[in-house]
């Protein structure tokens, strides 16, 4: 499997369309946070596309900027944003408490990764047609478990079927990516997670279907 600037820009463009449809289908401010996920993944893919271009065109300053911009999403943003977006659309009070707990976990792991990045930095290296994000210390099993709790377990707690599907697919893609693309795990998993964010649109389509039937 090969990844490139073209692959990142193509996925980003596709997700912009999906994000626009999801945003239009959202009917409240709370829903718009969840509806924005495909668009935010699109932005992350465009950033990695620019990172690819910085390598091919020998633009190191652009490369450093895009490395940190991509890492902002992958390391800091998603562990906090995903559980909060799920929380805002969750109608069940008991489930809200569980998702809120996941959000606190996400805040902890994001804070730890922010400290790690500020203390040691992060570098993007391209080889074998993949991007490896190198940081010290490496992501350990505890950090990875906390990260997965925030980004994958929080959707699995949801009472919405499509939201649970998003969490399950994200967890499965994590396992597959880590097994096959261990060295380039961060880049490849974010790529597949971006594609899986199309499930967000399914959530809003499923919610609209009963309303359309009742209006007929």
C-alpha positions in Angstrom: 0.0 0.0 0.0 1.4 3.4 -1.0 0.5 6.8 0.4 1.3 10.2 -1.1 0.3 13.8 -1.3 -2.3 12.8 -4.0 -3.8 10.2 -1.6 -4.1 12.7 1.2 -5.5 15.5 -0.9 -8.0 13.0 -2.5 -9.3 11.8 0.8 -9.4 15.4 2.1 -11.5 16.5 -0.8 -13.9 13.5 -0.4 -14.3 14.3 3.3 -15.1 17.9 2.6 -18.1 16.8 0.7 -19.2 14.4 3.3 -18.6 17.0 6.0 -20.8 19.5 4.2 -23.6 17.0 4.0 -23.2 16.1 7.6 -23.2 19.8 8.7 -26.4 20.4 6.7 -28.1 17.4 8.3 -27.2 18.6 11.8 -30.2 20.3 13.5 -28.6 21.7 16.7 -25.3 23.2 17.9 -24.6 20.0 19.8 -25.0 17.9 16.7 -22.7 20.2 14.7 -19.7 19.3 16.8 -20.2 15.6 15.8 -21.1 16.6 12.2 -17.8 18.6 11.9 -15.6 15.5 12.4 -15.3 14.6 8.6 -14.3 18.2 7.8 -11.7 18.3 10.6 -10.3 15.0 9.3 -10.2 16.6 5.8 -8.2 19.5 7.2 -5.8 17.0 8.8 -5.4 15.1 5.5 -4.7 18.4 3.6 -2.0 19.1 6.2 -0.3 15.8 5.6 -0.6 16.3 1.9 1.4 19.6 2.3 3.9 17.6 4.4 4.4 15.2 1.5 5.0 18.2 -0.8 7.5 19.7 1.6 9.6 16.6 1.2 9.3 16.3 -2.5 10.1 20.0 -3.0 12.8 20.3 -0.3 10.9 22.8 1.8 12.1 22.0 5.4 10.4 24.9 7.1 7.0 24.0 5.6 7.7 20.4 6.7 8.3 21.4 10.3 5.2 23.5 10.4 3.0 20.8 8.8 4.5 18.1 11.2 3.4 20.1 14.2 0.1 20.9 12.6 -0.6 17.3 11.9 0.6 16.2 15.4 -1.8 18.8 16.9 -4.7 16.9 15.5 -3.3 13.3 16.0 -1.8 13.8 19.5 -3.7 16.6 21.1 -7.0 17.4 19.4 -8.8 14.1 18.8 -8.5 12.6 22.4 -10.4 15.6 23.7 -12.7 16.4 20.8 -14.2 13.0 20.0 -15.6 12.2 23.5 -16.9 15.8 23.8 -18.6 15.5 20.4 -20.2 12.2 21.4 -21.2 13.7 24.8 -23.1 16.5 23.1 -25.4 14.2 21.2 -25.9 11.6 23.9 -29.4 11.6 25.4 -28.9 9.0 28.1 -27.8 10.4 31.4 -25.9 7.3 32.6 -24.1 7.0 29.2 -23.3 10.7 29.5 -21.4 10.0 32.7 -19.4 7.3 31.0 -18.6 9.4 28.0 -17.6 12.3 30.3 -15.2 10.0 32.0 -13.7 9.2 28.6 -13.4 12.9 28.0 -11.4 13.4 31.2 -9.1 10.5 30.2 -8.7 12.3 26.8 -7.8 15.5 28.5 -5.1 13.7 30.6 -3.5 11.9 27.7 -3.6 15.1 25.5 -1.9 17.1 28.3 0.8 14.4 28.6 1.4 14.4 24.9 1.5 18.2 24.8 4.2 18.2 27.5 6.1 15.5 25.6 5.9 17.4 22.3 7.0 20.7 23.9 9.8 19.0 25.8 11.2 16.7 23.2 9.7 17.8 19.9 8.5 15.6 17.0 10.0 14.9 13.6 8.4 13.5 10.5 10.5 11.0 8.4 9.5 9.6 5.0 10.6 6.2 4.0 9.0 3.2 2.2 6.3 5.6 0.9 5.0 6.3 4.4 5.5 9.0 7.0 6.9 8.1 10.4 6.3 10.6 13.2 9.2 10.2 15.7 9.0 11.6 19.2 10.6 10.9 22.6 9.5 9.2 24.6 7.6 6.8 22.3 3.9 6.2 22.9 3.8 3.4 25.5 1.1 0.9 26.2 -0.5 3.0 29.0 -0.6 6.1 26.8 -2.0 4.1 23.9 -4.7 2.6 26.1 -5.8 6.0 27.4 -5.8 7.4 23.9 -8.0 4.5 22.7 -10.4 5.0 25.7 -10.9 8.6 24.7 -11.2 8.1 20.9 -12.7 4.7 20.5 -14.4 3.6 23.7 -16.3 6.9 24.1 -18.2 6.3 20.8 -18.8 2.7 21.8 -20.7 3.9 24.9 -23.1 5.9 22.8 -26.8 5.0 22.5 -26.7 5.8 18.8 -26.0 2.8 16.5 -23.9 4.7 13.9 -21.8 6.4 16.6 -21.1 2.9 18.1 -20.2 1.7 14.6 -17.7 4.6 14.2 -16.0 3.6 17.5 -15.9 -0.1 16.6 -14.5 0.5 13.1 -11.9 2.9 14.6 -10.9 0.3 17.1 -10.6 -2.5 14.5 -8.6 -0.2 12.1 -6.3 0.6 15.0 -5.6 -3.1 15.6 -5.1 -3.8 11.9 -2.9 -0.8 11.3 -0.7 -1.5 14.4 -0.2 -5.1 13.3 0.7 -4.2 9.7 2.1 -0.7 9.7 3.7 -0.5 13.2 6.4 1.9 12.3 4.1 4.3 10.4 1.2 3.7 12.7 0.2 7.3 13.4 0.0 8.4 9.8 -1.7 5.3 8.5 -4.3 5.0 11.3 -5.2 8.7 10.9 -5.7 8.0 7.1 -8.1 5.1 7.7 -9.8 6.9 10.6 -10.4 9.8 8.2 -12.1 7.5 5.8 -14.2 5.9 8.6 -15.5 9.4 9.6 -17.9 9.0 6.7 -19.9 7.0 9.2 -20.8 10.3 10.8 -23.0 11.0 7.8 -24.8 7.7 8.3 -25.7 8.8 11.8 -27.6 11.8 10.5 -29.1 9.9 7.6 -30.5 7.3 10.1 -31.9 10.1 12.2 -33.7 11.7 9.3 -35.2 8.5 7.9 -37.9 8.1 10.6 -38.9 11.8 10.3 -39.2 11.5 6.5 -41.4 8.4 6.8 -43.7 10.1 9.3 -44.1 13.1 7.0 -45.3 10.9 4.1 
